[in-house]
Amino acid sequence: MERKRLLYISCPYWDEDPNIREHRVEAATALAAELAARGYYAYSPITHGHEIEKVAAGYDFDIEESFWLEHSLKMLTIMAGSVLVLFSLHGHGQSKGMKAEYKMAVRYHRPVVGITYDKGNYWCHVIDPAQSYPPFYGRPHILDELQTVIKECNYVNVPVSNHS
């Protein structure tokens, strides 16, 4: 199987309700698994960080929220050539982490795609980098068309000056 692009999955995590956090982790992990099965190298920072948080809590360690934001931005920085995937889960419009990841991807001219999940199907969307956060998700494409959507994002993802 031909390997495709490296994808960084951005989605909301924090909520006061631990059940909502757990749902978000499960959804992001399921998306990462789906993308991996399709030949993409998918990285989900909340899948990674959530497990570390659970172990740290067992040892009575406290890892501050600011650490995870810095960690996520560092990972996005070192993942040269990656595509930012904005996974639209409930609360994505208020997510500070997603907003920071989006701004960084736009600043470094990385392709940005949106992925939604509806009625048992994933849908991918072209994201125009000239938009502020949260961006409007364009016309949906089936997930099989993700490579085409990424190529279209490469075309529209030109330097913009209104994102700093």
Phi, psi and omega in degrees: 000131177291130178278142183251196186297157173280126183243133176253116185269115179256127176205162180291151177235299192293135169203149178300329182276115180297334177292323177292316177303314181298318177300317181296319178297314179298318180294316180294321179293320177297319177296315179301319179295318178299315181293320178298320178296337178267006175095009178267147170272104185251130177243126179244104182298330180283331174297314180296307186291326182297318179294321177297317178301318181297318179292317180300320180297325178294334178261007180063031173271149177239116177256121185289150179303322181299328177299316184292325176294314177299318179300313182297316180293324177296315179298317179297323179296315185279350179272064182303136179081004182282163176252131175276125176254115175270105181271113186280091172254161178307129180097359183296329181292338181258359185286117177295321180296314179296321179298316180295319179294319179297313180299320180293316180299317179295315181302321182264014173058041176271146173297143178231126175237154175255144173231132176240162177232125182212128174053043176083007181231144170271142177232139178248152188220142171287136176247125177278118185291353178281353181276149172279172182270139357279138183283162174280133178273124182289192181308133181287145174236151175293155185299334177299340181265014184302319179301318179296318179297318178298317179297320178295322177295323177299325180290316184274345185278080179253159181304135176233149185259350184272009177245113178230000000 
